[in-house]
Amino acid sequence: MDATSAPHYIPPEMPEYGEANHIFEMMQTMLEQLLIYQPKDPIPFMIDHLQRDSDNVPKIVILGPPASGKTTIAMWLCKHLNSNLLTMENLMAKEFSQLAAEATRHYQKSKIVPSRLLVRLIQERLNDEECIRRGWILDGIPETREQALMIQSLGIIPRHVIVLSAPDTVLIERNVGKRIDPQTGEIYHTTFDWPPESEIQNRLIAPEGISELETARKLLEYHRNIVRIMPSYPKILKVISSDQPCVDVFYQVLTYVQTNHRSNAPFTPRVLLCGPVGSGKSLQAALLAQKYGLVNVCCGQLLKEAVADKSRFGELIRPFFEKKMAVPDNIILKVLTKRLNQQDCIQRGWVMHGYPRDLDQAHLLESLGHKPNRVFFLNVPLDSIIERLTLRRTDPVTGERYHLMYRPPPTIEIQARLLQNPKDAEEQIKLKMDLFYRNSAELEGFYTRAITINGDQDPYTVFEYIESGIINPLPKKVP
């Protein structure tokens, strides 16, 4: 995580505006384009680049060995994203293109298109208005490291690269049974995906070069090349196993290409964890603080510390603690503001839990300039919460905490003296849960870009989801 290197106070609305409008990513992309194309007059070039508004259209490369399903996945992606599919075949089939005609002659003569000609053909196609406006998906290109470097040297930079993988034995079995519909281009298989319609069955043809020996030769060549291609795409490449149902592969690919990569913009996390009592907010906050150096801001703990320190705020809070009454919002906010304005929170960022608990508190917190840039709601069913909390016990002798199901006491003697905190009684938990869910809908409406996570799973799995939500940029707002 980045943090400001000097103890400067940066108004929170500045980075918020930058992140919400993707300013840093926009400037980074524009700078890349300037350095690649080096226009004589940069100003009109930048204006034209911004007016095109094509930074976020799909720019995808799908690679994989023969029979890995890359063409099928590329076709499905193309339909789903309303983008343009670029294959060797349709690049050569482009009408009124001298390059396409030259590539076709080469292919008919030697079954291969020279790399320089292929790359120029790709560049010509990507300059079409359709590719600028709707993006592109390259299927099986580049085939070599030479092609990858030539493509990059022309400023053609994908945003996502997917490499499909599967064992060679699986790929050979798939390839031998492959059949193609010459009318639609759809791919079928004699074992795994045979069409029910007899009309389609009768017109299917076996493509050239699918024998076991020929497939093994192609696989050997692919493995030699792919290990040299992959280093050309650091940070944007993902390997996905294609040895699973095609639909599962597609959704994994789709999920990846719909993610945004983090820019190099400075980012100081201000994380808010919301959830009912027992949802695991404290544990997740501690894990985030430990891994990323964030300041763990627990509202309840801050109030207890203020009372223990006998500070000015502590003396105001003490009577409410003694009478077991809720501390007024104006006092809580003074304690929170004092903590959040300290230099470690400004520099390192923070993770807050226990506040706000309703819409009014959220408005008050934001009015004082303390606006989180990541908000997570942890959802846990009532039954799981009751199981987590009602079985908690404390040893009055040692102060050790136990859980009758997950961490039982080691001896019968210790178990006999364990005590339950009155706050962990089932009736108290149900009251707190009811109060939280009465307010949570309004809070979710206020924090419109909050991320909801299933908290009823392994805590480290929950942490991975939270971590992903912090590290990755927020998705663009849908107009």
Secondary structure, DSSP 8 states (H G I E B T S, - for coil): ----SS-----THHHHHHHHTTHHHHHHHHHHHHHHH--SSHHHHHHHHHHHT-TTS-EEEEE--TTSSHHHHHHHHHHHHT-EEE-HHHHHT-TT-HHHHHHHHHHHHHS---HHHHHHHHHHHHTSHHHHHH-EEEES---SHHHHHHHHHTT---SEEEEEE--HHHHHHHHHTEEE-TTT--EEETTTB--S-HHHHHH-B--TT-SHHHHHHHHHHHHHHHHHHGGGSTTTEEEEE-SS-HHHHHHHHHHHHTS----S-----EEEEE--TTSSHHHHHHHHHHHH--EEEEHHHHHHHHHHTT-HHHHHHHHHHHTT----HHHHHHHHHHHHTSHHHHHH-EEEES---SHHHHHHHHHTT---SEEEEEE--HHHHHHHHHTEEE-TTT--EEETTTB--SSHHHHHH-B--GGGSHHHHHHHHHHHHHHHHHHHHHSTT-EEEE-SS-HHHHHHHHHHHHHS-------
